[in-house]
Amino acid sequence: MLRYMATGGVFVGGGIAPRILPALQAGDFAHSFVQKGRLRSVLADVPVRVMLTGRAALLGVAQCAHLSAGGLS
């Protein structure tokens, strides 16, 4: 993320993420995410989201297929 300055957001996914959501929301994760020295001010503005759906990969493939077929997002 930092290499490309992709500041649109970080999306945490996978089977474990929704199960540890309370731990992620407790603040330690967010605090550790931001504590990156001189890049702290950049990371403080990057949203972090947890994907709760187990179908994220399927939805992504469907979106790619839709766009490839000429559809609008």
C-alpha positions as CSV (number, residue, x, y, z in Angstrom):
1,M,0.0,0.0,0.0
2,L,2.7,2.5,0.9
3,R,4.8,1.7,-2.1
4,Y,2.1,2.8,-4.5
5,M,0.5,5.4,-2.1
6,A,-2.8,3.6,-2.5
7,T,-4.7,5.7,0.0
8,G,-8.2,4.7,-1.0
9,G,-8.5,2.2,1.8
10,V,-7.4,-1.1,3.2
11,F,-9.9,-4.0,3.1
12,V,-9.3,-6.9,5.5
13,G,-11.0,-10.1,4.3
14,G,-11.0,-13.8,4.7
15,G,-12.7,-16.2,7.1
16,I,-11.0,-15.0,10.3
17,A,-11.6,-11.3,9.9
18,P,-15.3,-11.2,10.8
19,R,-14.7,-13.5,13.8
20,I,-12.0,-11.3,15.3
21,L,-13.9,-8.1,14.5
22,P,-14.2,-7.0,18.2
23,A,-10.4,-7.3,18.5
24,L,-9.9,-5.3,15.4
25,Q,-12.3,-2.6,16.7
26,A,-10.6,-2.4,20.1
27,G,-8.1,0.0,18.7
28,D,-4.8,-1.9,18.9
29,F,-4.9,-2.8,15.2
30,A,-5.7,0.7,14.1
31,H,-3.0,2.1,16.4
32,S,-0.4,-0.3,15.0
33,F,-1.5,0.4,11.5
34,V,-0.9,4.1,11.8
35,Q,2.4,4.0,13.7
36,K,4.7,4.0,10.8
37,G,7.1,6.9,11.6
38,R,7.1,9.7,9.1
39,L,4.2,8.2,7.2
40,R,1.9,8.4,10.2
41,S,0.0,11.5,8.8
42,V,-0.7,9.7,5.5
43,L,-1.9,6.5,7.1
44,A,-4.1,8.3,9.6
45,D,-6.4,9.3,6.7
46,V,-6.5,5.8,5.1
47,P,-9.8,4.0,5.9
48,V,-9.6,0.4,7.1
49,R,-12.6,-1.8,6.5
50,V,-13.4,-5.4,7.3
51,M,-15.3,-7.4,4.6
52,L,-18.1,-9.3,6.4
53,T,-19.3,-11.2,3.4
54,G,-17.9,-14.6,2.6
55,R,-18.7,-14.0,-1.0
56,A,-16.2,-11.2,-1.7
57,A,-14.2,-13.1,-4.2
58,L,-17.3,-14.1,-6.1
59,L,-18.6,-10.6,-6.1
60,G,-15.3,-9.3,-7.4
61,V,-15.3,-11.8,-10.3
62,A,-18.9,-10.9,-11.1
63,Q,-18.0,-7.2,-11.3
64,C,-15.0,-7.9,-13.5
65,A,-17.2,-10.0,-15.9
66,H,-19.8,-7.3,-15.9
67,L,-17.2,-4.6,-16.8
68,S,-15.6,-6.9,-19.4
69,A,-19.0,-7.4,-21.1
70,G,-19.3,-3.6,-21.4
71,G,-21.4,-2.8,-18.4
72,L,-21.0,0.2,-16.2
73,S,-19.9,-0.1,-12.6
